[in-house]
Amino acid sequence: MTVHLSSSQDVVYLADHSVVLALPALIPAFIIVAVVLYIVAKDRRAERNENAEDESADLPDRSSDDLPSDHNDGKKK
């Protein structure tokens, strides 16, 4: 694209035709990428929550009944 310099500051740059012709193909591609990224993030979040639930179910119950009578939990009595 050739730009002719003029003495006035009223120069307007127009988009190249190849960019304008590529937009109809790029917009759906960006939408598809956004949907895929959303699904991946949602799946990872669900897996993280599921693993946290499994880990909490695997831990023994930490009630005070299981602790010895001389146990010091850091609380002042």
DRENGUNU-240084 format. One line per 5 residues: number of its first residue (from 1); their letters; for each residue x, y, z of N, C-alpha, C, O. Coordinates in Angstrom, 1 decimal. Atoms other than C-alpha are relative to their C-alpha. Layout:
N
NUM = A = X,Y,Z,X,Y,Z,X,Y,Z,X,Y,Z ~ ...
***
This chain:
77
1 = MTVHL = 0.9,-1.1,0.0,0.0,0.0,0.0,0.9,1.2,0.0,1.8,1.3,0.8 ~ -0.8,-1.2,0.1,1.5,3.3,-1.0,-0.7,1.2,0.7,-1.9,1.4,0.6 ~ 0.6,-1.1,-0.8,1.0,6.3,1.3,0.7,1.3,-0.6,1.9,1.4,-0.7 ~ -0.4,-1.2,0.6,1.3,9.7,-0.3,0.0,1.1,1.2,-1.1,1.3,1.8 ~ -0.1,-1.0,-1.0,2.5,12.3,2.2,-0.5,1.4,-0.5,-0.1,1.8,-1.6
6 = SSSQD = 0.5,-1.3,0.4,0.7,15.6,2.0,0.3,1.0,1.2,0.7,0.6,2.3 ~ -0.3,-1.0,-1.0,1.2,18.8,3.9,-1.1,0.1,1.1,-0.9,0.6,2.2 ~ 1.1,-0.1,-0.9,-2.2,18.5,5.6,0.1,-1.3,0.9,0.6,-2.3,0.5 ~ 0.1,1.1,-0.9,-2.8,16.2,8.6,-1.2,-0.8,-0.1,-1.6,-1.6,0.8 ~ 1.3,0.7,0.2,-6.0,14.8,7.2,0.3,-1.4,-0.7,-0.5,-1.7,-1.7
11 = VVYLA = -0.3,1.3,0.6,-4.4,11.4,6.2,-0.9,-1.1,0.7,-0.9,-1.2,1.9 ~ 0.8,1.1,-0.5,-6.8,8.5,6.6,0.5,-1.3,-0.6,0.7,-1.5,-1.8 ~ -0.5,1.4,0.4,-5.5,4.9,6.5,-1.1,-0.9,0.0,-1.8,-1.1,1.0 ~ 1.1,0.9,0.1,-7.9,2.4,5.3,0.5,-1.4,0.2,1.7,-1.7,-0.1 ~ -0.4,1.4,-0.2,-7.8,-1.3,6.1,0.3,-0.7,-1.4,-0.3,-0.4,-2.4
16 = DHSVV = -0.4,0.8,1.2,-6.1,-3.6,3.6,-1.2,-1.0,-0.3,-1.8,-1.5,0.6 ~ 1.1,0.8,0.4,-8.6,-5.7,1.6,0.2,-1.5,0.5,-0.8,-2.1,0.9 ~ -0.2,1.4,-0.5,-7.0,-9.0,2.8,-0.4,-0.1,1.4,-0.9,-1.2,1.8 ~ 0.4,0.0,-1.4,-7.7,-8.1,6.4,-1.6,0.0,0.1,-2.2,-0.8,0.8 ~ 1.4,0.0,0.0,-11.3,-7.3,5.6,-0.6,-1.3,-0.4,-1.6,-1.7,0.1
21 = LALPA = 0.5,1.3,0.5,-11.8,-10.5,3.7,0.3,-1.2,1.0,-0.4,-2.2,1.0 ~ -0.3,1.1,-0.9,-10.2,-12.6,6.5,-0.9,0.1,1.3,-1.1,-0.9,1.9 ~ 0.9,-0.1,-1.2,-12.6,-11.3,9.2,-1.1,-1.0,0.1,-1.4,-1.6,1.2 ~ 1.1,1.0,-0.1,-15.5,-13.6,8.3,0.5,-1.4,0.4,-0.2,-2.2,0.9 ~ -0.5,1.3,-0.4,-13.2,-16.6,8.8,0.6,0.1,1.4,0.6,-1.0,2.1
26 = LIPAF = -0.7,-0.1,-1.3,-11.4,-15.3,11.9,-1.0,0.1,1.2,-0.7,-0.5,2.2 ~ 0.9,-0.2,-1.1,-14.4,-14.4,14.0,-0.6,-1.3,0.5,-0.6,-1.5,1.7 ~ 0.4,1.3,-0.5,-15.9,-17.9,14.1,1.1,-0.8,0.6,0.9,-1.6,1.6 ~ -1.1,0.7,-0.6,-12.5,-19.3,14.8,0.3,0.5,1.4,0.5,-0.3,2.3 ~ -0.2,-0.5,-1.3,-12.1,-17.0,17.8,-1.1,-0.4,0.9,-0.9,-0.7,2.1
31 = IIVAV = 1.2,0.5,-0.8,-15.6,-18.0,19.0,0.2,-1.5,0.4,0.0,-1.8,1.6 ~ -0.2,1.4,-0.3,-14.7,-21.7,18.8,1.1,-0.1,1.0,1.0,-0.9,2.0 ~ -1.1,0.0,-1.0,-11.4,-21.1,20.7,-0.5,0.4,1.4,-0.2,-0.2,2.4 ~ 0.6,-0.5,-1.3,-13.3,-19.2,23.4,-0.8,-1.1,0.6,-0.8,-1.3,1.9 ~ 0.8,1.0,-0.5,-15.8,-22.0,23.8,0.8,-1.2,0.5,0.5,-1.7,1.6
36 = VLYIV = -0.9,1.1,-0.4,-13.1,-24.7,24.0,0.7,0.4,1.3,0.8,-0.4,2.2 ~ -0.7,-0.4,-1.2,-11.2,-22.7,26.6,-0.9,0.0,1.2,-0.6,-0.3,2.3 ~ 1.0,0.0,-1.0,-14.4,-22.2,28.6,-0.3,-1.5,0.5,-0.3,-1.7,1.7 ~ 0.3,1.4,-0.4,-15.1,-26.0,28.6,1.2,-0.6,0.7,1.0,-1.3,1.7 ~ -1.2,0.5,-0.6,-11.5,-26.8,29.5,0.1,0.5,1.5,0.4,-0.2,2.4
41 = AKDRR = 0.0,-0.6,-1.4,-11.6,-24.4,32.5,-1.0,-0.6,0.9,-0.8,-0.8,2.0 ~ 1.1,0.6,-0.7,-14.9,-25.7,33.6,0.3,-1.4,0.5,0.0,-1.8,1.6 ~ -0.3,1.4,-0.3,-13.7,-29.3,33.4,1.1,-0.1,1.1,1.0,-0.9,2.0 ~ -1.1,0.0,-0.9,-10.5,-28.6,35.3,-0.5,0.5,1.4,-0.1,-0.1,2.4 ~ 0.6,-0.5,-1.2,-12.5,-26.7,38.0,-0.8,-1.2,0.7,-0.7,-1.4,1.9
46 = AERNE = 0.8,1.1,-0.5,-14.9,-29.7,38.4,0.9,-1.1,0.5,0.7,-1.7,1.5 ~ -1.0,1.1,-0.4,-11.9,-32.2,38.6,0.7,0.4,1.3,0.8,-0.4,2.1 ~ -0.7,-0.5,-1.2,-10.2,-30.0,41.2,-0.9,-0.2,1.2,-0.5,-0.6,2.3 ~ 1.0,0.2,-1.1,-13.4,-30.0,43.3,-0.2,-1.4,0.4,-0.4,-1.8,1.5 ~ 0.2,1.4,-0.2,-13.9,-33.7,42.9,1.2,-0.6,0.8,1.0,-1.4,1.7
51 = NAEDE = -1.2,0.5,-0.7,-10.3,-34.4,44.0,0.0,0.5,1.4,0.5,-0.2,2.3 ~ 0.0,-0.6,-1.3,-10.7,-32.1,47.0,-1.1,-0.8,0.9,-0.8,-1.1,2.1 ~ 1.0,0.8,-0.7,-13.9,-34.1,48.0,0.6,-1.3,0.3,0.3,-1.9,1.4 ~ -0.5,1.3,-0.2,-12.1,-37.4,47.6,1.1,0.0,1.1,1.1,-0.9,1.9 ~ -1.1,-0.1,-1.0,-9.1,-36.2,49.7,-0.6,0.2,1.4,-0.2,-0.4,2.4
56 = SADLP = 0.6,-0.2,-1.3,-11.4,-35.0,52.5,-0.7,-1.2,0.5,-0.8,-1.4,1.7 ~ 0.7,1.2,-0.4,-13.3,-38.3,52.5,1.1,-1.0,0.4,0.8,-1.9,1.3 ~ -1.0,0.9,-0.3,-10.0,-40.2,52.7,0.7,0.3,1.4,1.3,-0.6,2.0 ~ -0.6,-0.4,-1.3,-8.8,-38.2,55.8,-0.8,-0.6,1.2,-2.0,-0.7,1.1 ~ 0.7,0.6,-1.2,-9.6,-39.8,59.2,-0.8,1.2,0.7,-0.4,2.3,0.6
61 = DRSSD = 0.8,-1.0,-0.8,-12.2,-38.0,61.4,0.9,0.5,1.1,1.5,-0.2,1.8 ~ -0.9,-0.7,-1.0,-10.3,-35.5,63.6,-0.8,0.5,1.1,-0.7,1.7,1.5 ~ 0.8,-0.5,-1.1,-12.7,-35.3,66.4,0.9,-0.1,1.3,1.9,-0.8,1.3 ~ -0.8,-0.1,-1.2,-11.3,-34.6,69.9,-0.1,-1.3,0.8,0.8,-1.5,1.7 ~ 0.1,1.3,-0.7,-12.4,-38.1,71.1,1.2,-0.9,-0.3,1.6,-1.7,0.5
66 = DLPSD = -1.1,0.8,0.4,-9.5,-39.6,69.2,1.4,0.5,0.5,2.4,-0.2,0.4 ~ -1.2,-0.6,-0.5,-6.9,-37.4,70.8,0.3,-0.4,1.4,-0.6,-0.7,2.2 ~ -0.3,0.4,-1.3,-5.0,-38.4,73.9,-0.4,1.2,1.0,-0.5,2.3,0.6 ~ 0.5,-1.0,-0.9,-6.0,-36.6,77.1,1.0,1.1,0.3,0.7,2.2,0.7 ~ -1.1,-1.0,-0.2,-2.6,-34.8,77.3,0.4,0.8,-1.2,1.4,1.4,-1.3
71 = HNDGK = -0.3,-0.6,1.2,-2.8,-33.5,73.8,0.0,1.6,0.1,-1.0,2.1,0.7 ~ 0.0,-1.4,0.0,-1.8,-29.8,73.4,-0.3,0.5,-1.4,0.6,0.4,-2.3 ~ 0.4,-0.5,1.4,-3.6,-28.2,70.4,0.4,1.5,-0.2,0.0,2.0,-1.2 ~ -0.4,-1.4,0.2,-2.2,-24.7,71.0,-1.0,0.9,0.6,-0.7,2.1,0.6 ~ 1.0,-0.9,-0.6,-5.3,-23.3,72.6,0.3,0.1,1.5,0.6,-0.9,2.2
76 = KK = -0.1,-0.2,-1.4,-5.1,-21.8,76.0,-1.3,-0.4,0.7,-2.4,-0.1,0.3 ~ 1.2,0.5,-0.7,-7.4,-23.3,78.6,-0.3,1.0,1.1,-1.3,0.8,1.8
***
